[in-house]
Structures are given as structure tokens and as C-alpha cells.
Amino acid sequence: MREIQPGWNEILRITWLMIWRAVLGGFALGFVLGLIVNLAAAYGFGAMMGPQVNLAIGLAVALIWWPQVVRMMLKKRFQGFRVALIATDA
């Protein structure tokens, strides 16, 4: 395995992949989970959840989704390179 020094092209490609997947996936998951929780609360208790509950749902989604985005980035094969973890001699 040959190590390369990342240039701005590689850095921007990795950053773009992580940002769009994190934003799009986080928005979709947060929307669906928030909708389910708010509809269940409205149906069960007759009231919508407050903004603090929705914020907590968004935070939980972000904490669960972000490691998945990093995992996807580590599995992705970019054109000409891939991101890999290489063990160092301890």
C-alpha cells in the first residue's frame, strides 16, 4: 500500500462526501423520527412536543448518524485513492 500526501483536491472530495451524507441523512432521519414522535405524542397525549424534545431528537440522530457517515467514508473508494487506517508500530 502506497501512502500519498493529500492535496486540496482529495481533502475537498472527502469533506464534501462527509458533509452531504451527514446533512442529507441526518435531515431525513431527524425528520422521520421527529414526525413519528410528534404524531405519537399528539395521538396519545393530545399535545405536540416542545422544541427541546425536537432538539434532543436531532442531537440523538446526529450522535448516531455521524459515526455511520465516517464508516461509509472509510469504505468508499474514491477515484485514485481511498481513506484507510494504517497501524503504526507501537
C-alpha positions as CSV (number, residue, x, y, z in Angstrom):
1,M,0.0,0.0,0.0
2,R,1.5,3.3,-1.1
3,E,0.8,6.3,1.1
4,I,0.1,9.6,-0.7
5,Q,0.2,13.2,0.6
6,P,-3.4,14.5,0.3
7,G,-3.8,17.6,-1.7
8,W,-6.6,20.1,-1.7
9,N,-8.5,18.0,-4.3
10,E,-8.5,14.9,-2.1
11,I,-9.3,16.9,1.1
12,L,-12.3,18.7,-0.6
13,R,-13.6,15.4,-2.0
14,I,-13.5,13.7,1.4
15,T,-15.0,16.8,3.1
16,W,-17.8,17.1,0.5
17,L,-18.7,13.4,0.9
18,M,-18.9,13.6,4.7
19,I,-20.9,16.9,4.7
20,W,-23.6,16.0,2.1
21,R,-24.1,12.5,3.6
22,A,-24.2,13.8,7.1
23,V,-26.7,16.7,6.3
24,L,-28.9,14.7,3.9
25,G,-29.0,11.6,6.1
26,G,-29.3,13.5,9.3
27,F,-32.1,15.6,8.0
28,A,-34.0,12.6,6.6
29,L,-33.6,10.5,9.8
30,G,-34.3,13.5,12.1
31,F,-37.5,14.4,10.1
32,V,-38.8,10.9,10.1
33,L,-38.0,10.2,13.8
34,G,-39.4,13.7,14.9
35,L,-42.5,13.1,12.9
36,I,-43.1,9.7,14.4
37,V,-42.5,11.0,18.0
38,N,-44.7,14.1,17.5
39,L,-47.5,12.2,15.9
40,A,-47.4,9.6,18.6
41,A,-47.4,12.3,21.3
42,A,-50.3,14.1,19.6
43,Y,-52.3,10.9,19.2
44,G,-51.5,9.6,22.7
45,F,-51.5,12.8,24.8
46,G,-53.2,15.4,22.6
47,A,-50.2,17.7,22.5
48,M,-47.2,18.3,20.3
49,M,-43.7,18.0,21.8
50,G,-41.8,21.2,22.6
51,P,-38.7,22.5,20.8
52,Q,-36.5,21.0,23.4
53,V,-37.7,17.5,22.7
54,N,-37.2,18.0,18.9
55,L,-33.7,19.4,19.6
56,A,-32.9,16.3,21.7
57,I,-34.2,14.1,18.9
58,G,-31.9,15.9,16.4
59,L,-28.9,15.6,18.8
60,A,-29.6,11.8,19.2
61,V,-29.8,11.4,15.4
62,A,-26.6,13.3,14.9
63,L,-24.7,11.3,17.5
64,I,-25.9,8.0,16.0
65,W,-25.6,9.1,12.3
66,W,-22.2,10.7,12.3
67,P,-20.2,7.5,13.0
68,Q,-22.1,5.8,10.2
69,V,-21.0,8.6,7.8
70,V,-17.4,8.1,8.9
71,R,-17.8,4.4,8.4
72,M,-19.2,5.0,4.8
73,M,-16.2,7.3,4.1
74,L,-13.7,4.7,5.2
75,K,-15.4,2.1,2.9
76,K,-15.6,4.4,-0.1
77,R,-13.2,4.1,-3.0
78,F,-12.5,7.5,-4.5
79,Q,-11.1,7.9,-7.9
80,G,-7.4,7.3,-7.4
81,F,-7.4,6.7,-3.7
82,R,-9.3,5.6,-0.6
83,V,-9.0,6.5,3.0
84,A,-7.5,3.8,5.2
85,L,-6.4,3.3,8.8
86,I,-2.9,2.0,9.0
87,A,-1.5,0.6,12.2
88,T,1.8,2.0,13.4
89,D,4.5,0.1,15.2
90,A,3.9,0.6,19.0
